Amino acid sequence: MTSRGHAPKACGWQREAIASYCAAISARPDLDDPYYSLADPKTYRFEDEEVIAMHRQ
């Protein structure tokens, strides 16, 4: 699912990319790539709950 967010991100469609990355996190919270992909464009702000979930991994 993470790779589905790469194309929209490359086209500048941030909302679509973010939605795809969040779906990937929901499906597989143990993977780090969706978190990294969200942080990479520096346009997404993680909620406190998301930071806590990352620390649990």
N, C-alpha and C positions, 0 to 999 in steps of 0.2 A: 504493500500500500504506500510505503514511503516514496517509491519511485513515481507514483502517480502525482505527487506534489511537485516534482522537479520541473516538469514541463510548464505548468502554470506559473511557477516561480520565475522561470527563464523568460516568460512572456510578460512578466510584470503583473500578473493576476494574483496578488497577494492573498486575497480572501479565499480563493479556490485552493491555493497551495496550503494555507494554514488549515483549512477544513480537512484536506487530505492527510496532512501530518497528524492532526488531532485524531482522526479516525484510525490511523496506524497505531497511535499510542493506546487508544482504547482497545484495539484488537490484540496488541502485543506490548504491554507496558514494560516488558523486560528488555526490549531492544533499545539501543541508544541512538540509532540513526535518526528516528523521527524527532527526538529532542534536539539533536544537533542541527537538523535541517530547520527547525523552528527558530533556533537562535542565530543561525547563519545570516539571514538577511537583516538582522538587527531591527526589525520592525514589529516583532512580537514580544509582548511582555508576559512572562510566566506568572500565573496566579500562585499564591502561597501553597495551595494544595498540590499544584504541579511540581513545585520545588521539593516539597516533602516527599512526593512519590518518587522523584528522581533520586533523592538521597536513600530511599529504601532499597533501590536496585543495587 
